[in-house]
Amino acid sequence: MNCASSRTAIRAVDSLASACVAWGVPLLVLKQTGSASNAGLSFALEWTPRLMSLGLAAPWVDRLGARAALLAGSLARTLAVVATMAAVAAGANWLLLTAMAAVGGVLAQVTQMATTSLGADQARASHQDAARRIQLRQAAVDQGVILVGPLLAGVLVLGGAQSLLAGAMTLSALTTAAVAQLPKQAVTAATGQRSRPGLRAGAAVMRRYPALMWATLAGFGANALASVVESGTPVLVTQVYHHPAAASGAVWCAAAAVSAASLAVIGRIARRYGTWTMAAISAVVTSAAAVAAGLAPGYALYVVSVAAMSAAEQGVIVLVGTARNRLIPAESYASTVSLGSLAMLTPFPAAGLLIAAVGRTYLPDLLLGCGALTAVTAAVSLLGLRQFRAELDTPPKADNSGIPAVAATSAPAPVPALT
């Protein structure tokens, strides 16, 4: 397996390990306690420390380099899961599982930032066609894991807490072993010149490139919807549509299949009409699908609506990834991505608290409200991005400071490189 394929495989396995913990623990809490409020509270408690750790994770990755940070993070997660397995065997309750999920979330932020930095370094070192293939492959891996991860977690939860933890431990250990085989010089060369890491450096880059801020706003709106769907689906499936817990996995299975196919269509639209137009079409479809999901009278229509929503959200993922790879300088990449992620991931703990507050009765109404929020933020961000359309579709040029120069907004938009 070549180095590029190894990095892709590491990204996939590491993300699956994180997803098993992130989505499996709230589902396990729901199964053990039968309480939607407890499941929502668990979801919120595991995401809050993850967001709080963003300010520390990015500087750590920038200072140590992606390989070292990824190796340390995946090893620490493996040990944390092993310790939790021993505690569960001794009779620990769901609160300890939630605490482990919180620790796993913090470590997941480190490993995710490290794998993102590895991919960005690889894309910068490649010619335009190779960079496009790298970005498309990363988008496929990320979306596949986001959607297949809850499915895998649902299957593992059927075997109980030890089954879920054993799966997460295995995936995390595989990540550690694979990262240890990567050559140091191949993954640290691009990080050696990074300096002044931290969220302050990320904020400076955000101020320099308004297009990056508008793209981040679009990502926030999409995540506001995704967070409610992903945290609320087990409750809707089991307590509103009266299907077994494993049926929530079928929702993600269908969404994963449709989303994988949608990447080819999204790529074709972006190449022909530009990234901005592609994002606008995606936003319209996402909002319409959210309305359909909120009004769905039964399980089948809900599955179809979520699949359409997830597929359309790929356009926003491509928009955010394209803006990042076009505009963020290498020396502040992890710091800037962390700042953007802090904004875009905020809806996840909020969604858990909302679901804990409203329970199952008003979940469809909450879904409709988040669909409306997504539509509004998409409209505002796309209007703001309109004057920067060429920046999204023109390869960056380095200025004397080593920071990519902004393309003239009046230039025609060529074929974009997608993430």
N, C-alpha and C positions, 0 to 999 in steps of 0.2 A: 504493500500500500504506500503510495507516494505521500509527501508531506501535506499537500493540499487536501487529499482525501482523509488523512489522519486527523487534520484539524476539523474537518466537517463532521467526522464520526465522533470526535471528542465533544464538539458542541452539542450534538444530538443526545449522546448518552448523559452528559452532565445536566442538560436541561430536563431530560426525563427523570433523573434522580430528584431534581428540585420539584418537578411537577407532582411526583408521587407523594411527596410530603405536603406540598401546598394544598393540593386538592383532596388527597386521601384522608388527612386528619379530620377536616370538618365533616366529611361524609361518614367517617367512623364515629365521630361524636354524635351525629344524627342517628346512626344505627344503634349506638349504645344507650342513648338517653331518650330518643324519640322526640326531642325538642328542637324545633326550628330556631328558637331563640338561642339555645346553647350552641347550635351549629354556626349561626351567624356571629355569635360572640367569639367562638374559636377562630373563625375566619379573620375577624378584625384583630384579635390579639396576635395572630401570627404575622400579619402584614405590617402592623405598626412598627415593630423593631426593624423590619427590613427597610422601611422608608427612612427611619432615623439613622440607619447605618450608611446611607448613600454618601454622606459627607466624608466618611472615613474610608470607604471602599475604593473610591476613585483615586485619591492621592496614593493609597497603598499600591494599587496596580501601576500607576504611573511611575512610582519610585522603584519598586522591585522588578518591574517588568511583568509581562503577561504570563509567561511560563511559570515563574516562581510563585506568583499570586494564585494561579490556578491550581498548582500542585498543593500548596499549603491549604487552600480552601477546601478542595475535594477530600484531602486526608482528614482534616478536622471534622468535616460532615460525616465521614465514615465512622470515626470514633464516637461522635455524638449519637448516631443511630444505634451503634452497638451498646452503648451505655443505657440507652432508652429501652432496648430489648430486654436487658437484664432487669431494669426497674419494672417493666410491664410483667415480666415473669414473676416478680415478687409481689404483684398485686396493685400496682399504681393505677390511678384512674385517668379519666380523659383530660384533666387539667395538666398532668405531666406530659401527655402527648402533645397538648397545645404548646406547652413550654418548649418541647423539642422542636416543634414546627417553627416556632419563633427563632430559635437558634439556627435551624436549617435555612430559614429565610434570609438571615443576615449573611450566612456563608454563601448562599445562592447568589446574593447580590455581588459578592466578590468574584465568584467563578463566572457569572454571566458577563460582568464587566471585562474580565480577562479574556474570555473567548471572543467577545465583540472587538476588543482591541487587536487580537490576533488576526481576525478577519479583515479589519480595516488596514492593518499593515500589509497584509497580503495583497489586497486590492490596489493599494498605492504603488506597490512594486510591479504590478502587471500592466500590460498594454490595455487599451480600451476594451477590446473584445473579451479578453480574459477577465478583466475586472467586472464586466457585465455578467459573465457566467458565474463568477464568484458570488456576486450580489444576489443573483437569482437563486443560486443554490442555498445561500444562507436564508433567504426569505422562505424557501420551501421547507428547510429544516426547522426554522423557528415556528412557522405556522403549524407544521405537522406535529411538533412536540406540544404546542399550546393546546391543540385539540385532542391528540392521541393520549397525552399525559393524563387528563381526567378519566379517559376510558381505561387506561392501564390501572390507575388508582382504584377505580370502581371494581375492577376484576380482583385486585389484590385484597380489597376490603372484605370481599366475600369470605375470605379465609380468616378474618379477624386482624387484630393489631399486629401480631407477630408476622403474619403473612405480608402485610403492608411494609413493615419495617425491614423485613428480610429482602424484599424487592428493592427498597431504597438503598439499603446497605450494599447490595450486589452492584447496582448501577454506579454508585459513588466509588466503590472500590475499583471498578473497571475504568472509570475516569482517571483515578489516581495512577493506575498502572500505565495507561496510555500516555498521559502527560509526561510521565517519567522517561518515556522512550523518545520524546521529541528532542532534537538537538538544540542545545542552549543558544548557539550562535544564530540558528534559523529563526528564533522567535523573539530574541531580545535586541537585535540590531536596530530596529526602528524605535525602540523605547529608550535607547541609550542617551538620546539628545533631549529627552523630555525634561523640562525644568518647571519650577514654580507650580507644581500640581496643586489642585484644590478647587473647591467650588467657586472661589473668587476668580480663578483663571477661567473657569467655565462661564461665569457670568460676563466676563469681558468679551469672550467670543460671541456669546448670545447678543450682546449690545452691538458688536461689530456687524453681525449679520441678522437683520430683522427677519429675513426669510426663515431662518432657523427657529425664531420665536413663534412665527405664525404656524409653521409645521408642527411645533410642539403643542400648540393649542389644539390643532386638529387631532393629534394623538390623545390629548386629554379627553376630548369629547368622545372619541371612539372607546377609550378605556372605561369611561363612566358607564357606557352601555354594556361593554364586555364584562365588567366586574359584577354587575347585577345578574347577568345571564349565567355566568360561571358559578357564582356563589348561590344563586337562587334555583338553578335547575334541579339539583337533587330534591329540594323541598317541593317544587312544583310537580315533579314526576311522581314522587311517593305520596304526597299528601293532598294534592289537587287533582291529578290525573289518576291516582290510585294504581300505579304500576310499581313493581319491585325496584329496589335501589339499583340493581344492575341495569335497568332500562335507561337510567341516565347516561350510561356509557354509550348506548346506541345513538343518543343525540350527538355526542362528540364524534362517533364513528362516521355518521352521515355528514356532519359538518367538515370533518377532515377530508373525506373523499371529494366533496364539492369544492372545498377551498384549494386542494391540490390542483384540480382541473382549472380553477379560476385564474391561477397564476399565469398560465399561458395566454389567456384572453387579456388579462390586465397588462402583461408585457407588450402584447401586440398593440393595444390601444395607446399605451404610453409612447411606444416607438413612433406610431403614426401621428398622433395628435398632441403629444407632449404630456409631461407628468401632471401639470395642473388640470388639464381637461380630464385625464384619467381619474384624478382624485375627486373632482366634482361629480362625475358619474357614479363613483363608488359611494360617495356620501348620500346621494339621492336613494340609491338602492338599499343602503344600510338603514336609513330612516324608515323607508317603506316596510322593510322586513321586520323592524322593531315593532311597528304598529301591528303588523299581522301576528307577531308572537304574543304581544300583550292581549290581543283579542281572541287568540286561538281557543276554540271551545273544547278541543281534545288534543290528545297526545300526538297524533299523526301530523296535524297541521302545525303544532309547535315545533316538531322535529324539522319540518320543511322550512319553516320561518327562520329558525336558528341557523340552519345550513346556509340559507341565502344571506343572512346577516353576516355570518363568519366569512363567507366567500367575498362579499363586497368590502369587508373591512381590510382585506389584503391591499386594497388600493391605498388606504391610509398608512399601512405599514410601509408600503413602497415609497410613499411620499416622505415619511419621516426618515427612512433609511437613506434615500437619495439626498435629502437636504444635509444629513450628517456627513455622508461621504464626500459630498461636493464642497462643503464649506468649512468643516472643522479641521484645524491644523493638527498635525500628528502629535506635537509635544503637549497638547492639551486635550487630546481626544477623549480619554477616559473621564477626565474631570467634567468636560462639557456634556458628554452623554449622561453622566450621573446626575447633573443638574436637570437636564431634560427629563430623565427618568423619574426624578423626584416629583416633578410636576405631573407627569403622565400616570404614575402609579398611585397617586393620592386617592383616586376613587376606590381602590380595592379595600382598604380598611373601612372607609366610609360605607361601602356597600354592605359589609358584614354587620356594621352597627345598624344600618337601616333595616336590614332583614330581621335582625334581632328585635327591633322595635315594632315593625309592622306585622311580623308573623306571616303565615301563609295566606291570610285573607286578602291582603292588599298587594300581594306580589305582582299580579298582572298590572295594577295601576302604577306601581313603582317602575315596571318595565316600560310602560307607555311614557311616563315622565322622563325616564332616562333617554328614550328615543327622541323626545322633543329636545332635550338638552344637547344631544349629539347633533341634531339638525341645526340648531342655533349656532353652536360652536363651529361646526363645519362651514356654515355660511359666512360667519365673521372671519374665520381664518383664511378661507379661499378668497374673500374680497381683499384681505390684507396681502395675500400672496400674489395677487394678480399682477402687480407691478414688478414682481421679482421672478416672473415665469422663466425668463432666460437663464437666471442663475441656477435653476433646477435642472436645466437641460444642456448646459454648456460646461465642458470639462474645465476644472479650475486651473489657473496658471499661477505659478509661484512668483511672488514679488521678491524684492531684495531681503526682506526679513524672513523669508521662508514660509510666510503665511499665504494661502491661496488667495489670489486676487479675485475680486467680484466681477462677474461678467457684466457687460453693459446691458441694461434692461431693454434697450431698443433693438438688440441683435436678434435675428431669427433663431428659432429653437430647433437645433438638430436632434438626432436620435439620442435619447437619454440613456444613461447607464442605471439600471434598476438595482435595488437592494432586495 
